Amino acid sequence: MEKQAPTGPPSCSSPLRPPGPPTNIMFQFLLGFTLGNVVGMYLAQNYDIPNLAKKLEEIKKDLDAKKKPPTS
């Protein structure tokens, strides 16, 4: 009479639920992702949000202009 070692957690051997991440974690991710998108869309439509890519380009150009010695 030998005892067999357990093969994994009980949830893995259940035929009703395939192995994978728990649904609670997936639900939290989807809820946060959706809420973040909705808030972002609201802010973009109702407020003047600056374009960060353009701002960084302007800053880079200003820094490059200050680095170069003036040509005369």
PDB file of N, H, CA, C and O in Angstrom:
ATOM      1  N   MET A   1       0.831  -1.172   0.000  1.00  0.00           N
ATOM      2  CA  MET A   1       0.000   0.000   0.000  1.00  0.00           C
ATOM      3  C   MET A   1       0.879   1.240   0.000  1.00  0.00           C
ATOM      4  O   MET A   1       1.233   1.762   1.057  1.00  0.00           O
ATOM      5  N   GLU A   2       1.218   1.693  -1.155  1.00  0.00           N
ATOM      6  H   GLU A   2       0.930   1.269  -2.014  1.00  0.00           H
ATOM      7  CA  GLU A   2       2.004   2.914  -1.266  1.00  0.00           C
ATOM      8  C   GLU A   2       1.081   4.083  -1.556  1.00  0.00           C
ATOM      9  O   GLU A   2       0.122   3.969  -2.320  1.00  0.00           O
ATOM     10  N   LYS A   3       1.390   5.205  -0.931  1.00  0.00           N
ATOM     11  H   LYS A   3       2.169   5.297  -0.311  1.00  0.00           H
ATOM     12  CA  LYS A   3       0.612   6.418  -1.203  1.00  0.00           C
ATOM     13  C   LYS A   3       1.229   7.128  -2.399  1.00  0.00           C
ATOM     14  O   LYS A   3       2.449   7.220  -2.528  1.00  0.00           O
ATOM     15  N   GLN A   4       0.367   7.620  -3.259  1.00  0.00           N
ATOM     16  H   GLN A   4      -0.624   7.544  -3.153  1.00  0.00           H
ATOM     17  CA  GLN A   4       0.849   8.376  -4.407  1.00  0.00           C
ATOM     18  C   GLN A   4       1.013   9.842  -4.013  1.00  0.00           C
ATOM     19  O   GLN A   4       0.223  10.397  -3.250  1.00  0.00           O
ATOM     20  N   ALA A   5       2.055  10.442  -4.555  1.00  0.00           N
ATOM     21  H   ALA A   5       2.696   9.991  -5.176  1.00  0.00           H
ATOM     22  CA  ALA A   5       2.288  11.858  -4.284  1.00  0.00           C
ATOM     23  C   ALA A   5       1.260  12.695  -5.029  1.00  0.00           C
ATOM     24  O   ALA A   5       0.868  12.357  -6.146  1.00  0.00           O
ATOM     25  N   PRO A   6       0.829  13.776  -4.418  1.00  0.00           N
ATOM     26  CA  PRO A   6      -0.124  14.639  -5.132  1.00  0.00           C
ATOM     27  C   PRO A   6       0.519  15.225  -6.392  1.00  0.00           C
ATOM     28  O   PRO A   6       1.703  15.559  -6.405  1.00  0.00           O
ATOM     29  N   THR A   7      -0.280  15.339  -7.436  1.00  0.00           N
ATOM     30  H   THR A   7      -1.243  15.068  -7.425  1.00  0.00           H
ATOM     31  CA  THR A   7       0.243  15.814  -8.720  1.00  0.00           C
ATOM     32  C   THR A   7       0.150  17.325  -8.867  1.00  0.00           C
ATOM     33  O   THR A   7       0.759  17.874  -9.784  1.00  0.00           O
ATOM     34  N   GLY A   8      -0.562  17.999  -8.034  1.00  0.00           N
ATOM     35  H   GLY A   8      -1.057  17.553  -7.289  1.00  0.00           H
ATOM     36  CA  GLY A   8      -0.683  19.452  -8.143  1.00  0.00           C
ATOM     37  C   GLY A   8      -1.841  19.930  -7.294  1.00  0.00           C
ATOM     38  O   GLY A   8      -2.468  19.148  -6.579  1.00  0.00           O
ATOM     39  N   PRO A   9      -2.118  21.210  -7.377  1.00  0.00           N
ATOM     40  CA  PRO A   9      -3.247  21.725  -6.600  1.00  0.00           C
ATOM     41  C   PRO A   9      -4.559  21.143  -7.096  1.00  0.00           C
ATOM     42  O   PRO A   9      -4.661  20.737  -8.254  1.00  0.00           O
ATOM     43  N   PRO A  10      -5.556  21.099  -6.235  1.00  0.00           N
ATOM     44  CA  PRO A  10      -6.832  20.495  -6.625  1.00  0.00           C
ATOM     45  C   PRO A  10      -7.476  21.186  -7.815  1.00  0.00           C
ATOM     46  O   PRO A  10      -8.208  20.546  -8.571  1.00  0.00           O
ATOM     47  N   SER A  11      -7.221  22.490  -8.002  1.00  0.00           N
ATOM     48  H   SER A  11      -6.627  23.010  -7.389  1.00  0.00           H
ATOM     49  CA  SER A  11      -7.872  23.187  -9.106  1.00  0.00           C
ATOM     50  C   SER A  11      -7.360  22.704 -10.457  1.00  0.00           C
ATOM     51  O   SER A  11      -8.065  22.817 -11.460  1.00  0.00           O
ATOM     52  N   CYS A  12      -6.132  22.163 -10.497  1.00  0.00           N
ATOM     53  H   CYS A  12      -5.559  22.071  -9.683  1.00  0.00           H
ATOM     54  CA  CYS A  12      -5.580  21.704 -11.771  1.00  0.00           C
ATOM     55  C   CYS A  12      -6.240  20.418 -12.237  1.00  0.00           C
ATOM     56  O   CYS A  12      -6.319  20.164 -13.439  1.00  0.00           O
ATOM     57  N   SER A  13      -6.710  19.611 -11.313  1.00  0.00           N
ATOM     58  H   SER A  13      -6.645  19.817 -10.336  1.00  0.00           H
ATOM     59  CA  SER A  13      -7.279  18.336 -11.695  1.00  0.00           C
ATOM     60  C   SER A  13      -8.780  18.430 -11.952  1.00  0.00           C
ATOM     61  O   SER A  13      -9.411  17.435 -12.308  1.00  0.00           O
ATOM     62  N   SER A  14      -9.353  19.612 -11.776  1.00  0.00           N
ATOM     63  H   SER A  14      -8.841  20.421 -11.487  1.00  0.00           H
ATOM     64  CA  SER A  14     -10.782  19.780 -11.998  1.00  0.00           C
ATOM     65  C   SER A  14     -11.081  19.793 -13.488  1.00  0.00           C
ATOM     66  O   SER A  14     -10.460  20.558 -14.226  1.00  0.00           O
ATOM     67  N   PRO A  15     -12.018  18.963 -13.953  1.00  0.00           N
ATOM     68  CA  PRO A  15     -12.340  18.949 -15.379  1.00  0.00           C
ATOM     69  C   PRO A  15     -13.153  20.177 -15.801  1.00  0.00           C
ATOM     70  O   PRO A  15     -13.267  20.458 -16.995  1.00  0.00           O
ATOM     71  N   LEU A  16     -13.720  20.911 -14.839  1.00  0.00           N
ATOM     72  H   LEU A  16     -13.628  20.683 -13.869  1.00  0.00           H
ATOM     73  CA  LEU A  16     -14.563  22.042 -15.193  1.00  0.00           C
ATOM     74  C   LEU A  16     -13.762  23.308 -15.468  1.00  0.00           C
ATOM     75  O   LEU A  16     -14.221  24.160 -16.229  1.00  0.00           O
ATOM     76  N   ARG A  17     -12.589  23.461 -14.879  1.00  0.00           N
ATOM     77  H   ARG A  17     -12.215  22.769 -14.261  1.00  0.00           H
ATOM     78  CA  ARG A  17     -11.802  24.680 -15.034  1.00  0.00           C
ATOM     79  C   ARG A  17     -10.425  24.341 -15.568  1.00  0.00           C
ATOM     80  O   ARG A  17      -9.674  23.619 -14.913  1.00  0.00           O
ATOM     81  N   PRO A  18     -10.076  24.849 -16.749  1.00  0.00           N
ATOM     82  CA  PRO A  18      -8.749  24.549 -17.286  1.00  0.00           C
ATOM     83  C   PRO A  18      -7.668  25.257 -16.489  1.00  0.00           C
ATOM     84  O   PRO A  18      -7.928  26.296 -15.883  1.00  0.00           O
ATOM     85  N   PRO A  19      -6.459  24.712 -16.478  1.00  0.00           N
ATOM     86  CA  PRO A  19      -5.397  25.361 -15.735  1.00  0.00           C
ATOM     87  C   PRO A  19      -5.058  26.707 -16.365  1.00  0.00           C
ATOM     88  O   PRO A  19      -5.124  26.865 -17.584  1.00  0.00           O
ATOM     89  N   GLY A  20      -4.703  27.652 -15.548  1.00  0.00           N
ATOM     90  H   GLY A  20      -4.649  27.524 -14.558  1.00  0.00           H
ATOM     91  CA  GLY A  20      -4.372  28.984 -16.032  1.00  0.00           C
ATOM     92  C   GLY A  20      -4.480  29.966 -14.889  1.00  0.00           C
ATOM     93  O   GLY A  20      -4.668  29.572 -13.737  1.00  0.00           O
ATOM     94  N   PRO A  21      -4.360  31.252 -15.206  1.00  0.00           N
ATOM     95  CA  PRO A  21      -4.437  32.239 -14.134  1.00  0.00           C
ATOM     96  C   PRO A  21      -5.844  32.281 -13.554  1.00  0.00           C
ATOM     97  O   PRO A  21      -6.821  32.028 -14.259  1.00  0.00           O
ATOM     98  N   PRO A  22      -5.942  32.596 -12.290  1.00  0.00           N
ATOM     99  CA  PRO A  22      -7.275  32.679 -11.677  1.00  0.00           C
ATOM    100  C   PRO A  22      -8.098  33.784 -12.332  1.00  0.00           C
ATOM    101  O   PRO A  22      -7.556  34.792 -12.784  1.00  0.00           O
ATOM    102  N   THR A  23      -9.397  33.584 -12.377  1.00  0.00           N
ATOM    103  H   THR A  23      -9.837  32.764 -12.010  1.00  0.00           H
ATOM    104  CA  THR A  23     -10.260  34.552 -13.039  1.00  0.00           C
ATOM    105  C   THR A  23     -10.296  35.870 -12.281  1.00  0.00           C
ATOM    106  O   THR A  23     -10.559  36.911 -12.884  1.00  0.00           O
ATOM    107  N   ASN A  24     -10.041  35.856 -10.986  1.00  0.00           N
ATOM    108  H   ASN A  24      -9.827  35.011 -10.496  1.00  0.00           H
ATOM    109  CA  ASN A  24     -10.061  37.082 -10.202  1.00  0.00           C
ATOM    110  C   ASN A  24      -8.974  38.042 -10.671  1.00  0.00           C
ATOM    111  O   ASN A  24      -9.220  39.245 -10.770  1.00  0.00           O
ATOM    112  N   ILE A  25      -7.789  37.540 -10.958  1.00  0.00           N
ATOM    113  H   ILE A  25      -7.590  36.564 -10.877  1.00  0.00           H
ATOM    114  CA  ILE A  25      -6.692  38.386 -11.413  1.00  0.00           C
ATOM    115  C   ILE A  25      -7.006  38.943 -12.794  1.00  0.00           C
ATOM    116  O   ILE A  25      -6.749  40.117 -13.059  1.00  0.00           O
ATOM    117  N   MET A  26      -7.551  38.125 -13.667  1.00  0.00           N
ATOM    118  H   MET A  26      -7.760  37.171 -13.452  1.00  0.00           H
ATOM    119  CA  MET A  26      -7.910  38.585 -15.012  1.00  0.00           C
ATOM    120  C   MET A  26      -9.001  39.648 -14.937  1.00  0.00           C
ATOM    121  O   MET A  26      -8.964  40.632 -15.675  1.00  0.00           O
ATOM    122  N   PHE A  27      -9.966  39.454 -14.054  1.00  0.00           N
ATOM    123  H   PHE A  27      -9.996  38.654 -13.454  1.00  0.00           H
ATOM    124  CA  PHE A  27     -11.043  40.432 -13.894  1.00  0.00           C
ATOM    125  C   PHE A  27     -10.495  41.756 -13.389  1.00  0.00           C
ATOM    126  O   PHE A  27     -10.895  42.813 -13.878  1.00  0.00           O
ATOM    127  N   GLN A  28      -9.589  41.721 -12.423  1.00  0.00           N
ATOM    128  H   GLN A  28      -9.264  40.863 -12.026  1.00  0.00           H
ATOM    129  CA  GLN A  28      -8.994  42.957 -11.901  1.00  0.00           C
ATOM    130  C   GLN A  28      -8.211  43.672 -12.994  1.00  0.00           C
ATOM    131  O   GLN A  28      -8.289  44.895 -13.108  1.00  0.00           O
ATOM    132  N   PHE A  29      -7.462  42.935 -13.793  1.00  0.00           N
ATOM    133  H   PHE A  29      -7.398  41.941 -13.700  1.00  0.00           H
ATOM    134  CA  PHE A  29      -6.699  43.542 -14.878  1.00  0.00           C
ATOM    135  C   PHE A  29      -7.629  44.205 -15.888  1.00  0.00           C
ATOM    136  O   PHE A  29      -7.419  45.357 -16.269  1.00  0.00           O
ATOM    137  N   LEU A  30      -8.655  43.476 -16.321  1.00  0.00           N
ATOM    138  H   LEU A  30      -8.824  42.541 -16.012  1.00  0.00           H
ATOM    139  CA  LEU A  30      -9.578  44.024 -17.320  1.00  0.00           C
ATOM    140  C   LEU A  30     -10.333  45.231 -16.774  1.00  0.00           C
ATOM    141  O   LEU A  30     -10.570  46.192 -17.506  1.00  0.00           O
ATOM    142  N   LEU A  31     -10.709  45.196 -15.513  1.00  0.00           N
ATOM    143  H   LEU A  31     -10.517  44.416 -14.919  1.00  0.00           H
ATOM    144  CA  LEU A  31     -11.416  46.319 -14.911  1.00  0.00           C
ATOM    145  C   LEU A  31     -10.510  47.547 -14.850  1.00  0.00           C
ATOM    146  O   LEU A  31     -10.944  48.647 -15.191  1.00  0.00           O
ATOM    147  N   GLY A  32      -9.273  47.376 -14.426  1.00  0.00           N
ATOM    148  H   GLY A  32      -8.921  46.482 -14.149  1.00  0.00           H
ATOM    149  CA  GLY A  32      -8.336  48.494 -14.367  1.00  0.00           C
ATOM    150  C   GLY A  32      -8.001  49.033 -15.739  1.00  0.00           C
ATOM    151  O   GLY A  32      -7.921  50.247 -15.927  1.00  0.00           O
ATOM    152  N   PHE A  33      -7.806  48.152 -16.696  1.00  0.00           N
ATOM    153  H   PHE A  33      -7.871  47.166 -16.543  1.00  0.00           H
ATOM    154  CA  PHE A  33      -7.492  48.557 -18.070  1.00  0.00           C
ATOM    155  C   PHE A  33      -8.643  49.355 -18.663  1.00  0.00           C
ATOM    156  O   PHE A  33      -8.428  50.403 -19.272  1.00  0.00           O
ATOM    157  N   THR A  34      -9.864  48.863 -18.486  1.00  0.00           N
ATOM    158  H   THR A  34     -10.040  48.012 -17.991  1.00  0.00           H
ATOM    159  CA  THR A  34     -11.040  49.534 -19.024  1.00  0.00           C
ATOM    160  C   THR A  34     -11.255  50.886 -18.350  1.00  0.00           C
ATOM    161  O   THR A  34     -11.528  51.880 -19.024  1.00  0.00           O
ATOM    162  N   LEU A  35     -11.134  50.926 -17.044  1.00  0.00           N
ATOM    163  H   LEU A  35     -10.911  50.119 -16.498  1.00  0.00           H
ATOM    164  CA  LEU A  35     -11.321  52.169 -16.312  1.00  0.00           C
ATOM    165  C   LEU A  35     -10.256  53.194 -16.720  1.00  0.00           C
ATOM    166  O   LEU A  35     -10.566  54.376 -16.875  1.00  0.00           O
ATOM    167  N   GLY A  36      -9.030  52.761 -16.891  1.00  0.00           N
ATOM    168  H   GLY A  36      -8.779  51.802 -16.765  1.00  0.00           H
ATOM    169  CA  GLY A  36      -7.964  53.657 -17.330  1.00  0.00           C
ATOM    170  C   GLY A  36      -8.231  54.226 -18.705  1.00  0.00           C
ATOM    171  O   GLY A  36      -7.988  55.409 -18.941  1.00  0.00           O
ATOM    172  N   ASN A  37      -8.726  53.409 -19.615  1.00  0.00           N
ATOM    173  H   ASN A  37      -8.923  52.447 -19.424  1.00  0.00           H
ATOM    174  CA  ASN A  37      -9.057  53.895 -20.960  1.00  0.00           C
ATOM    175  C   ASN A  37     -10.204  54.894 -20.929  1.00  0.00           C
ATOM    176  O   ASN A  37     -10.162  55.908 -21.626  1.00  0.00           O
ATOM    177  N   VAL A  38     -11.216  54.621 -20.137  1.00  0.00           N
ATOM    178  H   VAL A  38     -11.250  53.797 -19.570  1.00  0.00           H
ATOM    179  CA  VAL A  38     -12.368  55.526 -20.068  1.00  0.00           C
ATOM    180  C   VAL A  38     -11.945  56.876 -19.483  1.00  0.00           C
ATOM    181  O   VAL A  38     -12.330  57.923 -20.003  1.00  0.00           O
ATOM    182  N   VAL A  39     -11.169  56.857 -18.426  1.00  0.00           N
ATOM    183  H   VAL A  39     -10.856  56.007 -18.004  1.00  0.00           H
ATOM    184  CA  VAL A  39     -10.695  58.107 -17.823  1.00  0.00           C
ATOM    185  C   VAL A  39      -9.790  58.859 -18.799  1.00  0.00           C
ATOM    186  O   VAL A  39      -9.882  60.081 -18.912  1.00  0.00           O
ATOM    187  N   GLY A  40      -8.924  58.143 -19.497  1.00  0.00           N
ATOM    188  H   GLY A  40      -8.849  57.150 -19.405  1.00  0.00           H
ATOM    189  CA  GLY A  40      -8.053  58.781 -20.472  1.00  0.00           C
ATOM    190  C   GLY A  40      -8.825  59.420 -21.610  1.00  0.00           C
ATOM    191  O   GLY A  40      -8.481  60.516 -22.051  1.00  0.00           O
ATOM    192  N   MET A  41      -9.868  58.750 -22.096  1.00  0.00           N
ATOM    193  H   MET A  41     -10.148  57.859 -21.738  1.00  0.00           H
ATOM    194  CA  MET A  41     -10.687  59.327 -23.165  1.00  0.00           C
ATOM    195  C   MET A  41     -11.413  60.570 -22.671  1.00  0.00           C
ATOM    196  O   MET A  41     -11.497  61.564 -23.392  1.00  0.00           O
ATOM    197  N   TYR A  42     -11.931  60.526 -21.463  1.00  0.00           N
ATOM    198  H   TYR A  42     -11.862  59.718 -20.877  1.00  0.00           H
ATOM    199  CA  TYR A  42     -12.627  61.684 -20.903  1.00  0.00           C
ATOM    200  C   TYR A  42     -11.685  62.880 -20.793  1.00  0.00           C
ATOM    201  O   TYR A  42     -12.037  63.994 -21.180  1.00  0.00           O
ATOM    202  N   LEU A  43     -10.492  62.642 -20.267  1.00  0.00           N
ATOM    203  H   LEU A  43     -10.205  61.737 -19.953  1.00  0.00           H
ATOM    204  CA  LEU A  43      -9.528  63.730 -20.114  1.00  0.00           C
ATOM    205  C   LEU A  43      -9.102  64.296 -21.466  1.00  0.00           C
ATOM    206  O   LEU A  43      -8.978  65.511 -21.618  1.00  0.00           O
ATOM    207  N   ALA A  44      -8.880  63.428 -22.442  1.00  0.00           N
ATOM    208  H   ALA A  44      -8.981  62.441 -22.319  1.00  0.00           H
ATOM    209  CA  ALA A  44      -8.442  63.877 -23.754  1.00  0.00           C
ATOM    210  C   ALA A  44      -9.525  64.707 -24.446  1.00  0.00           C
ATOM    211  O   ALA A  44      -9.204  65.637 -25.185  1.00  0.00           O
ATOM    212  N   GLN A  45     -10.786  64.389 -24.221  1.00  0.00           N
ATOM    213  H   GLN A  45     -11.047  63.633 -23.621  1.00  0.00           H
ATOM    214  CA  GLN A  45     -11.866  65.117 -24.877  1.00  0.00           C
ATOM    215  C   GLN A  45     -12.180  66.440 -24.196  1.00  0.00           C
ATOM    216  O   GLN A  45     -12.563  67.400 -24.865  1.00  0.00           O
ATOM    217  N   ASN A  46     -12.026  66.506 -22.886  1.00  0.00           N
ATOM    218  H   ASN A  46     -11.715  65.726 -22.343  1.00  0.00           H
ATOM    219  CA  ASN A  46     -12.493  67.668 -22.147  1.00  0.00           C
ATOM    220  C   ASN A  46     -11.391  68.605 -21.658  1.00  0.00           C
ATOM    221  O   ASN A  46     -11.694  69.693 -21.168  1.00  0.00           O
ATOM    222  N   TYR A  47     -10.149  68.223 -21.775  1.00  0.00           N
ATOM    223  H   TYR A  47      -9.903  67.339 -22.173  1.00  0.00           H
ATOM    224  CA  TYR A  47      -9.061  69.066 -21.315  1.00  0.00           C
ATOM    225  C   TYR A  47      -7.989  69.131 -22.390  1.00  0.00           C
ATOM    226  O   TYR A  47      -7.855  68.224 -23.210  1.00  0.00           O
ATOM    227  N   ASP A  48      -7.227  70.219 -22.373  1.00  0.00           N
ATOM    228  H   ASP A  48      -7.336  70.957 -21.706  1.00  0.00           H
ATOM    229  CA  ASP A  48      -6.162  70.405 -23.354  1.00  0.00           C
ATOM    230  C   ASP A  48      -4.905  69.701 -22.840  1.00  0.00           C
ATOM    231  O   ASP A  48      -4.095  70.298 -22.131  1.00  0.00           O
ATOM    232  N   ILE A  49      -4.755  68.456 -23.195  1.00  0.00           N
ATOM    233  H   ILE A  49      -5.412  67.971 -23.770  1.00  0.00           H
ATOM    234  CA  ILE A  49      -3.616  67.650 -22.761  1.00  0.00           C
ATOM    235  C   ILE A  49      -2.462  67.916 -23.725  1.00  0.00           C
ATOM    236  O   ILE A  49      -2.636  67.776 -24.935  1.00  0.00           O
ATOM    237  N   PRO A  50      -1.282  68.297 -23.216  1.00  0.00           N
ATOM    238  CA  PRO A  50      -0.161  68.553 -24.128  1.00  0.00           C
ATOM    239  C   PRO A  50       0.359  67.255 -24.748  1.00  0.00           C
ATOM    240  O   PRO A  50       0.311  66.185 -24.142  1.00  0.00           O
ATOM    241  N   ASN A  51       0.853  67.391 -25.972  1.00  0.00           N
ATOM    242  H   ASN A  51       0.892  68.261 -26.464  1.00  0.00           H
ATOM    243  CA  ASN A  51       1.442  66.254 -26.675  1.00  0.00           C
ATOM    244  C   ASN A  51       2.883  66.107 -26.193  1.00  0.00           C
ATOM    245  O   ASN A  51       3.729  66.944 -26.505  1.00  0.00           O
ATOM    246  N   LEU A  52       3.160  65.069 -25.449  1.00  0.00           N
ATOM    247  H   LEU A  52       2.472  64.389 -25.196  1.00  0.00           H
ATOM    248  CA  LEU A  52       4.481  64.899 -24.851  1.00  0.00           C
ATOM    249  C   LEU A  52       5.568  64.681 -25.889  1.00  0.00           C
ATOM    250  O   LEU A  52       6.703  65.116 -25.689  1.00  0.00           O
ATOM    251  N   ALA A  53       5.251  64.027 -26.978  1.00  0.00           N
ATOM    252  H   ALA A  53       4.329  63.674 -27.140  1.00  0.00           H
ATOM    253  CA  ALA A  53       6.258  63.787 -28.018  1.00  0.00           C
ATOM    254  C   ALA A  53       6.728  65.106 -28.616  1.00  0.00           C
ATOM    255  O   ALA A  53       7.923  65.301 -28.836  1.00  0.00           O
ATOM    256  N   LYS A  54       5.784  66.016 -28.882  1.00  0.00           N
ATOM    257  H   LYS A  54       4.813  65.857 -28.704  1.00  0.00           H
ATOM    258  CA  LYS A  54       6.153  67.321 -29.441  1.00  0.00           C
ATOM    259  C   LYS A  54       6.938  68.144 -28.429  1.00  0.00           C
ATOM    260  O   LYS A  54       7.899  68.822 -28.794  1.00  0.00           O
ATOM    261  N   LYS A  55       6.542  68.091 -27.172  1.00  0.00           N
ATOM    262  H   LYS A  55       5.762  67.541 -26.876  1.00  0.00           H
ATOM    263  CA  LYS A  55       7.257  68.840 -26.129  1.00  0.00           C
ATOM    264  C   LYS A  55       8.695  68.351 -26.002  1.00  0.00           C
ATOM    265  O   LYS A  55       9.614  69.158 -25.868  1.00  0.00           O
ATOM    266  N   LEU A  56       8.894  67.042 -26.044  1.00  0.00           N
ATOM    267  H   LEU A  56       8.147  66.386 -26.154  1.00  0.00           H
ATOM    268  CA  LEU A  56      10.249  66.498 -25.941  1.00  0.00           C
ATOM    269  C   LEU A  56      11.097  66.897 -27.141  1.00  0.00           C
ATOM    270  O   LEU A  56      12.289  67.170 -26.998  1.00  0.00           O
ATOM    271  N   GLU A  57      10.486  66.934 -28.329  1.00  0.00           N
ATOM    272  H   GLU A  57       9.517  66.713 -28.445  1.00  0.00           H
ATOM    273  CA  GLU A  57      11.218  67.376 -29.525  1.00  0.00           C
ATOM    274  C   GLU A  57      11.650  68.829 -29.387  1.00  0.00           C
ATOM    275  O   GLU A  57      12.777  69.176 -29.740  1.00  0.00           O
ATOM    276  N   GLU A  58      10.762  69.683 -28.875  1.00  0.00           N
ATOM    277  H   GLU A  58       9.846  69.401 -28.588  1.00  0.00           H
ATOM    278  CA  GLU A  58      11.096  71.091 -28.692  1.00  0.00           C
ATOM    279  C   GLU A  58      12.239  71.249 -27.692  1.00  0.00           C
ATOM    280  O   GLU A  58      13.154  72.041 -27.915  1.00  0.00           O
ATOM    281  N   ILE A  59      12.189  70.504 -26.601  1.00  0.00           N
ATOM    282  H   ILE A  59      11.445  69.861 -26.420  1.00  0.00           H
ATOM    283  CA  ILE A  59      13.249  70.578 -25.595  1.00  0.00           C
ATOM    284  C   ILE A  59      14.571  70.102 -26.186  1.00  0.00           C
ATOM    285  O   ILE A  59      15.619  70.696 -25.930  1.00  0.00           O
ATOM    286  N   LYS A  60      14.524  69.037 -26.971  1.00  0.00           N
ATOM    287  H   LYS A  60      13.674  68.555 -27.179  1.00  0.00           H
ATOM    288  CA  LYS A  60      15.739  68.514 -27.600  1.00  0.00           C
ATOM    289  C   LYS A  60      16.340  69.532 -28.561  1.00  0.00           C
ATOM    290  O   LYS A  60      17.556  69.723 -28.585  1.00  0.00           O
ATOM    291  N   LYS A  61      15.491  70.190 -29.356  1.00  0.00           N
ATOM    292  H   LYS A  61      14.503  70.035 -29.337  1.00  0.00           H
ATOM    293  CA  LYS A  61      15.980  71.210 -30.279  1.00  0.00           C
ATOM    294  C   LYS A  61      16.606  72.380 -29.525  1.00  0.00           C
ATOM    295  O   LYS A  61      17.644  72.900 -29.933  1.00  0.00           O
ATOM    296  N   ASP A  62      15.977  72.793 -28.428  1.00  0.00           N
ATOM    297  H   ASP A  62      15.134  72.371 -28.097  1.00  0.00           H
ATOM    298  CA  ASP A  62      16.521  73.893 -27.626  1.00  0.00           C
ATOM    299  C   ASP A  62      17.885  73.529 -27.047  1.00  0.00           C
ATOM    300  O   ASP A  62      18.804  74.348 -27.050  1.00  0.00           O
ATOM    301  N   LEU A  63      18.011  72.311 -26.556  1.00  0.00           N
ATOM    302  H   LEU A  63      17.264  71.646 -26.554  1.00  0.00           H
ATOM    303  CA  LEU A  63      19.294  71.880 -25.985  1.00  0.00           C
ATOM    304  C   LEU A  63      20.370  71.794 -27.059  1.00  0.00           C
ATOM    305  O   LEU A  63      21.513  72.184 -26.821  1.00  0.00           O
ATOM    306  N   ASP A  64      20.015  71.287 -28.243  1.00  0.00           N
ATOM    307  H   ASP A  64      19.086  70.971 -28.436  1.00  0.00           H
ATOM    308  CA  ASP A  64      20.979  71.206 -29.336  1.00  0.00           C
ATOM    309  C   ASP A  64      21.417  72.599 -29.776  1.00  0.00           C
ATOM    310  O   ASP A  64      22.590  72.807 -30.086  1.00  0.00           O
ATOM    311  N   ALA A  65      20.492  73.555 -29.806  1.00  0.00           N
ATOM    312  H   ALA A  65      19.539  73.387 -29.553  1.00  0.00           H
ATOM    313  CA  ALA A  65      20.834  74.921 -30.207  1.00  0.00           C
ATOM    314  C   ALA A  65      21.779  75.558 -29.184  1.00  0.00           C
ATOM    315  O   ALA A  65      22.656  76.334 -29.564  1.00  0.00           O
ATOM    316  N   LYS A  66      21.621  75.251 -27.923  1.00  0.00           N
ATOM    317  H   LYS A  66      20.908  74.621 -27.614  1.00  0.00           H
ATOM    318  CA  LYS A  66      22.493  75.820 -26.882  1.00  0.00           C
ATOM    319  C   LYS A  66      23.870  75.171 -26.887  1.00  0.00           C
ATOM    320  O   LYS A  66      24.848  75.809 -26.495  1.00  0.00           O
ATOM    321  N   LYS A  67      23.970  73.920 -27.320  1.00  0.00           N
ATOM    322  H   LYS A  67      23.176  73.402 -27.638  1.00  0.00           H
ATOM    323  CA  LYS A  67      25.252  73.220 -27.342  1.00  0.00           C
ATOM    324  C   LYS A  67      26.147  73.725 -28.460  1.00  0.00           C
ATOM    325  O   LYS A  67      27.360  73.839 -28.279  1.00  0.00           O
ATOM    326  N   LYS A  68      25.560  74.030 -29.623  1.00  0.00           N
ATOM    327  H   LYS A  68      24.575  73.936 -29.769  1.00  0.00           H
ATOM    328  CA  LYS A  68      26.365  74.409 -30.791  1.00  0.00           C
ATOM    329  C   LYS A  68      26.905  75.833 -30.603  1.00  0.00           C
ATOM    330  O   LYS A  68      26.177  76.724 -30.165  1.00  0.00           O
ATOM    331  N   PRO A  69      28.172  76.038 -30.933  1.00  0.00           N
ATOM    332  CA  PRO A  69      28.713  77.403 -30.834  1.00  0.00           C
ATOM    333  C   PRO A  69      28.135  78.258 -31.975  1.00  0.00           C
ATOM    334  O   PRO A  69      27.884  77.754 -33.070  1.00  0.00           O
ATOM    335  N   PRO A  70      27.933  79.522 -31.713  1.00  0.00           N
ATOM    336  CA  PRO A  70      27.371  80.378 -32.769  1.00  0.00           C
ATOM    337  C   PRO A  70      28.352  80.542 -33.923  1.00  0.00           C
ATOM    338  O   PRO A  70      29.549  80.736 -33.711  1.00  0.00           O
ATOM    339  N   THR A  71      27.842  80.462 -35.121  1.00  0.00           N
ATOM    340  H   THR A  71      26.869  80.304 -35.292  1.00  0.00           H
ATOM    341  CA  THR A  71      28.696  80.614 -36.308  1.00  0.00           C
ATOM    342  C   THR A  71      28.628  82.064 -36.767  1.00  0.00           C
ATOM    343  O   THR A  71      27.544  82.623 -36.938  1.00  0.00           O
ATOM    344  N   SER A  72      29.804  82.669 -36.967  1.00  0.00           N
ATOM    345  H   SER A  72      30.684  82.215 -36.828  1.00  0.00           H
ATOM    346  CA  SER A  72      29.812  84.067 -37.408  1.00  0.00           C
ATOM    347  C   SER A  72      30.724  84.284 -38.576  1.00  0.00           C
ATOM    348  O   SER A  72      30.842  85.407 -39.066  1.00  0.00           O
TER     349      SER A  72
END
